[in-house]
């Protein structure tokens, strides 16, 4: 009896299937096939991000970094913290360092978000003597203040009921700058007032020591000319004898009128002015010449028109040789402008 060897059967199976003993089942082959397919899908889904996306991320990170650094630098580094506030004088002026106190609350604040010019109106209200105020920020942490004052213009003596009460120096808008002092290089102005319940102010007529009688005033009519309309000059209320620092002792308009009138007279008539008087209650302006007579003007009428009357009257009145007490240019007559004057004996 003959038996076949198992090896031959295995060989035939080998020949049939290609090589060696097949150790895998069909199920395992199917699972391997599925595993191979899913592996290819995973690899395809792991593709790299685009270059544009990378750039966007980098730019966003840089922007965040710059923003953070800038925030720290501006708010927390102290670089923009205001540490210096000072006054820079543009010319010689009074001591006004108290202006610095208005900016004390700005020390330590952030330079970029502080507006020091908001103090201007408050300072100028408290210091009307300032003609100009400039507040500047200087990078990165400084505030500079510069200002100029109205110039000192005249010596003023306040006289009430014939008694001198005060002598001051005033600026160009009539405010008191110095008390109980004088500057001989500036014009002298006397402000003459009386109490309101007293009689109106009547200036005394100067007399010579040896005069026994006083000639009556003489009227010199000027040629009839076509009258030109006049524009009244603004006037100020009566001047108080005791002047508050914040109030003008003479209004700016009256002061300008007097100084311009005196300068115009000297230029037109070649005669110097030695003293000026303001009678605010009577709205009159008197000035004394080097010939020791006075010119009386109405401060409500332009001085140019009043000087024109005097110029015309000089055809019959020689103001350079005739001894005079005063020349009154205030009066207007029905038949033409009049010049009233009073001779000395």
C-alpha positions as CSV (number, residue, x, y, z in Angstrom):
1,X,0.0,0.0,0.0
2,X,1.4,3.3,-1.0
3,X,1.0,6.7,0.7
4,X,1.7,10.2,-0.8
5,X,4.1,12.5,1.0
6,X,2.5,15.6,2.4
7,X,5.4,17.6,1.1
8,X,4.5,17.0,-2.4
9,X,1.0,18.3,-1.7
10,X,2.5,21.3,-0.2
11,X,4.8,21.7,-3.2
12,X,1.8,21.5,-5.5
13,X,0.1,24.1,-3.4
14,X,3.3,26.2,-3.6
15,X,3.4,25.9,-7.3
16,X,-0.2,26.8,-7.4
17,X,0.0,29.9,-5.2
18,X,3.5,31.0,-6.1
19,X,5.7,30.6,-3.0
20,X,5.9,29.1,0.4
21,X,3.2,28.5,2.8
22,X,0.5,31.2,2.8
23,X,0.1,32.2,6.5
24,X,-2.6,34.8,6.0
25,X,-6.2,34.4,5.6
26,X,-8.6,36.2,3.2
27,X,-9.9,38.3,6.1
28,X,-6.4,39.5,6.9
29,X,-5.8,40.3,3.3
30,X,-9.0,42.3,3.1
31,X,-8.1,44.3,6.3
32,X,-4.6,45.0,4.9
33,X,-6.1,46.3,1.7
34,X,-8.4,48.6,3.7
35,X,-5.5,49.8,5.9
36,X,-3.4,50.7,2.9
37,X,-6.2,52.8,1.5
38,X,-6.8,54.8,4.7
39,X,-3.1,55.5,5.1
40,X,-3.0,57.2,1.7
41,X,-6.0,59.4,2.7
42,X,-4.2,60.6,6.0
43,X,-1.1,61.5,4.1
44,X,-3.0,63.6,1.6
45,X,-4.9,65.5,4.4
46,X,-1.6,66.6,6.1
47,X,-0.6,69.1,3.3
48,X,1.6,72.2,4.4
49,X,0.0,75.8,4.9
50,X,0.4,78.3,2.1
51,X,3.1,81.0,2.2
52,X,0.4,83.7,2.3
53,X,-1.1,82.3,5.5
54,X,2.3,82.2,7.1
55,X,3.0,85.8,6.3
56,X,-0.3,86.9,7.7
57,X,0.4,85.1,11.0
58,X,3.9,86.7,11.2
59,X,2.5,90.2,10.5
60,X,-0.2,89.8,13.1
61,X,2.4,88.7,15.7
62,X,4.7,91.7,14.8
63,X,1.8,94.1,15.0
64,X,0.8,92.8,18.4
65,X,4.3,93.1,19.6
66,X,4.7,96.7,18.3
67,X,1.3,97.7,19.9
68,X,2.4,96.2,23.2
69,X,5.8,97.9,23.2
70,X,4.2,101.2,22.1
71,X,1.6,101.1,24.9
72,X,4.2,100.5,27.5
73,X,6.5,103.2,26.1
74,X,3.7,105.8,26.0
75,X,1.9,105.1,29.3
76,X,4.4,103.4,31.6
77,X,7.9,104.2,30.6
78,X,7.9,107.8,32.0
79,X,9.5,109.2,28.8
80,X,6.5,111.5,28.1
81,X,5.9,112.5,31.7
82,X,5.9,116.3,32.0
83,X,8.9,117.2,34.3
84,X,9.8,120.8,33.4
85,X,7.6,123.9,33.2
86,X,9.3,127.3,32.9
87,X,8.7,130.9,32.0
88,X,10.8,132.4,29.2
89,X,10.9,136.2,29.3
90,X,10.9,137.9,25.9
91,X,11.8,141.3,27.4
92,X,12.3,142.9,30.8
93,X,9.1,142.6,32.8
94,X,7.7,142.6,36.2
95,X,8.0,139.5,38.4
96,X,5.2,137.3,37.2
97,X,6.5,133.9,38.2
98,X,3.2,133.2,39.9
99,X,2.0,132.3,36.4
100,X,3.8,129.0,36.9
101,X,1.4,128.1,39.7
102,X,-1.4,127.8,37.1
103,X,0.4,124.8,35.6
104,X,1.3,122.9,38.8
105,X,-1.5,120.3,38.2
106,X,0.2,119.4,34.9
107,X,3.4,118.1,36.4
108,X,3.7,114.4,36.0
109,X,0.9,114.2,33.4
110,X,1.4,112.6,29.9
111,X,2.8,115.1,27.5
112,X,0.9,113.7,24.5
113,X,-2.5,114.0,26.1
114,X,-2.1,117.3,27.9
115,X,-3.2,120.7,26.5
116,X,-1.6,123.5,28.4
117,X,-3.2,126.2,26.3
118,X,-6.5,125.7,28.2
119,X,-4.9,127.8,30.9
120,X,-4.6,130.9,28.7
121,X,-8.0,132.4,29.3
122,X,-7.7,131.9,33.1
123,X,-4.3,133.6,33.2
124,X,-5.2,136.5,31.0
125,X,-8.3,137.2,33.0
126,X,-6.2,137.3,36.2
127,X,-3.4,139.2,34.5
128,X,-4.9,141.8,32.1
129,X,-1.6,143.6,32.0
130,X,-0.3,140.9,29.6
131,X,-0.5,141.9,26.0
132,X,0.5,138.4,24.7
133,X,0.6,135.0,26.3
134,X,2.1,131.9,24.5
135,X,2.1,128.4,26.0
136,X,4.1,125.8,24.1
137,X,4.8,122.1,24.4
138,X,8.4,121.1,23.8
139,X,9.0,117.5,23.0
140,X,9.1,115.2,24.9
141,X,8.3,116.4,28.4
142,X,8.5,120.3,28.7
143,X,6.1,123.2,28.8
144,X,7.4,126.7,27.9
145,X,5.5,129.9,28.8
146,X,6.3,133.2,27.2
147,X,4.5,136.5,27.5
148,X,4.9,140.3,27.0
149,X,3.3,143.1,28.9
150,X,1.8,146.4,27.6
151,X,4.5,149.0,27.8
152,X,4.7,151.6,30.6
153,X,3.4,154.8,29.1
154,X,2.9,157.7,31.6
155,X,3.2,159.1,35.1
156,X,-0.2,159.7,36.6
157,X,-1.1,161.8,39.7
158,X,-4.6,161.4,41.0
159,X,-6.1,164.6,42.5
160,X,-9.4,164.7,44.3
161,X,-10.8,168.0,45.6
162,X,-7.5,169.7,44.9
163,X,-5.5,167.2,47.0
164,X,-3.0,164.7,45.5
165,X,-3.9,161.2,46.6
166,X,-1.7,158.9,44.6
167,X,1.2,158.8,42.1
168,X,1.5,155.8,39.8
169,X,3.0,154.6,36.6
170,X,0.5,153.2,34.1
171,X,0.8,151.1,31.0
172,X,-0.6,151.7,27.5
173,X,-4.1,150.5,28.5
174,X,-4.2,152.7,31.7
175,X,-3.5,150.0,34.3
176,X,-1.3,150.7,37.3
177,X,2.1,149.0,37.1
178,X,4.0,150.8,39.9
179,X,2.9,152.9,42.8
180,X,4.6,155.8,44.5
181,X,7.2,156.1,41.9
182,X,7.8,158.1,38.6
183,X,9.8,158.0,35.4
184,X,10.9,161.5,34.3
185,X,11.3,160.2,30.7
186,X,7.6,159.6,30.4
187,X,4.7,162.1,30.1
188,X,3.0,163.5,33.3
189,X,-0.8,163.3,33.5
190,X,-2.9,164.7,36.3
191,X,-6.4,163.1,36.7
192,X,-8.6,165.7,38.4
193,X,-11.8,164.6,40.0
194,X,-14.3,165.7,42.7
195,X,-16.7,163.8,44.8
196,X,-20.0,163.3,42.9
197,X,-22.0,165.3,45.5
198,X,-19.7,168.3,45.0
199,X,-19.9,171.1,42.4
200,X,-18.7,170.3,38.9
201,X,-14.9,170.5,38.4
202,X,-13.9,174.0,37.4
203,X,-10.1,174.3,36.6
204,X,-8.5,177.3,38.3
205,X,-7.4,180.1,36.0
206,X,-3.7,180.7,36.5
207,X,-2.8,184.3,37.6
208,X,0.4,186.2,37.8
209,X,1.6,187.3,41.2
210,X,1.3,191.1,40.4
211,X,-2.0,191.0,38.6
212,X,-4.8,193.0,40.1
213,X,-7.4,192.5,37.5
214,X,-7.9,189.8,35.0
215,X,-8.9,190.8,31.4
216,X,-12.1,189.3,30.1
217,X,-11.8,186.4,27.7
218,X,-11.5,187.3,24.1
219,X,-13.3,185.4,21.3
220,X,-11.6,185.1,18.0
221,X,-14.1,183.9,15.3
222,X,-12.5,181.7,12.7
223,X,-13.5,181.9,9.0
224,X,-16.8,180.2,8.2
225,X,-16.1,176.8,6.7
226,X,-18.3,173.9,5.9
227,X,-18.5,171.9,9.1
228,X,-17.5,168.3,8.8
229,X,-19.3,165.7,10.9
230,X,-17.4,164.6,13.9
231,X,-17.2,161.2,15.4
232,X,-17.4,161.2,19.2
233,X,-14.4,159.6,20.9
234,X,-15.3,156.9,23.4
235,X,-14.9,157.9,27.0
236,X,-14.5,156.1,30.2
237,X,-16.3,156.5,33.5
238,X,-15.0,158.8,36.1
239,X,-11.6,157.7,37.5
240,X,-11.4,156.6,41.1
241,X,-8.7,158.0,43.3
242,X,-7.8,154.7,44.8
243,X,-7.1,152.4,41.9
244,X,-7.6,148.6,42.0
245,X,-4.8,146.7,40.4
246,X,-7.2,145.1,37.9
247,X,-8.9,148.4,36.9
248,X,-7.5,151.1,34.6
249,X,-6.8,154.5,36.2
250,X,-7.4,156.0,32.7
251,X,-9.3,154.2,29.9
252,X,-7.2,153.0,27.0
253,X,-9.2,155.2,24.6
254,X,-8.7,158.4,26.7
255,X,-5.0,157.7,27.2
256,X,-4.4,157.1,23.5
257,X,-6.4,160.3,22.7
258,X,-4.2,162.4,25.1
259,X,-0.9,161.0,24.0
260,X,-1.7,161.4,20.3
261,X,-3.1,164.9,20.8
262,X,0.0,166.0,22.7
263,X,2.3,164.5,20.0
264,X,0.3,166.0,17.2
265,X,0.4,169.5,18.8
266,X,4.1,169.4,19.2
267,X,4.6,168.4,15.6
268,X,2.1,170.9,14.1
269,X,2.9,173.9,16.2
270,X,6.6,173.3,17.2
271,X,5.9,173.8,20.9
272,X,6.6,171.2,23.7
273,X,4.0,169.9,26.1
274,X,5.1,169.9,29.8
275,X,2.0,168.6,31.5
276,X,-1.4,167.0,30.8
277,X,-4.6,167.1,32.8
278,X,-7.6,164.9,32.4
279,X,-11.0,166.0,33.8
280,X,-13.1,162.8,33.2
281,X,-16.2,164.2,34.8
282,X,-16.2,167.2,32.4
283,X,-14.8,165.1,29.6
284,X,-12.0,167.6,29.0
285,X,-8.4,167.3,28.3
286,X,-6.0,170.2,29.1
287,X,-2.3,170.3,28.4
288,X,0.3,173.0,29.4
289,X,2.8,174.2,26.8
290,X,6.4,175.3,27.3
291,X,5.1,178.9,26.9
292,X,3.2,178.3,30.2
293,X,-0.4,178.5,28.8
294,X,-2.9,175.7,28.5
295,X,-4.8,174.2,25.6
296,X,-8.3,173.0,26.4
297,X,-9.8,170.2,24.3
298,X,-13.1,168.3,24.3
299,X,-12.2,164.6,24.4
300,X,-15.5,163.7,22.6
301,X,-14.3,165.7,19.5
302,X,-11.3,164.6,17.4
303,X,-8.3,166.7,18.3
304,X,-7.4,167.2,14.6
305,X,-10.6,169.3,14.1
306,X,-9.9,171.4,17.2
307,X,-6.3,172.0,16.1
308,X,-7.5,173.1,12.7
309,X,-9.6,175.8,14.4
310,X,-6.4,177.0,16.2
311,X,-4.4,177.0,13.0
312,X,-7.0,179.2,11.3
313,X,-7.2,181.6,14.3
314,X,-3.5,182.2,14.2
315,X,-4.0,184.7,11.5
316,X,-5.1,187.1,14.3
317,X,-3.6,185.4,17.3
318,X,0.2,184.8,17.7
319,X,0.5,182.0,20.2
320,X,4.3,182.3,20.2
321,X,4.5,185.9,21.3
322,X,1.2,186.7,23.1
323,X,1.2,186.0,26.9
324,X,-1.7,183.7,27.5
325,X,-3.5,181.9,30.3
326,X,-5.3,179.4,28.1
327,X,-6.8,178.7,24.7
328,X,-10.2,177.0,24.7
329,X,-10.9,175.0,21.6
330,X,-14.0,173.2,22.8
331,X,-16.7,175.8,21.9
332,X,-18.6,175.7,18.7
333,X,-20.6,178.9,17.8
334,X,-23.7,179.3,15.7
335,X,-21.9,181.5,13.2
336,X,-18.9,179.3,12.9
337,X,-16.2,177.7,15.0
338,X,-14.8,179.8,17.9
339,X,-11.5,180.0,19.6
340,X,-11.7,181.5,23.1
341,X,-8.5,182.6,24.8
342,X,-7.4,184.7,27.8
343,X,-4.5,187.0,27.7
344,X,-2.2,187.7,30.6
345,X,-1.9,191.3,31.8
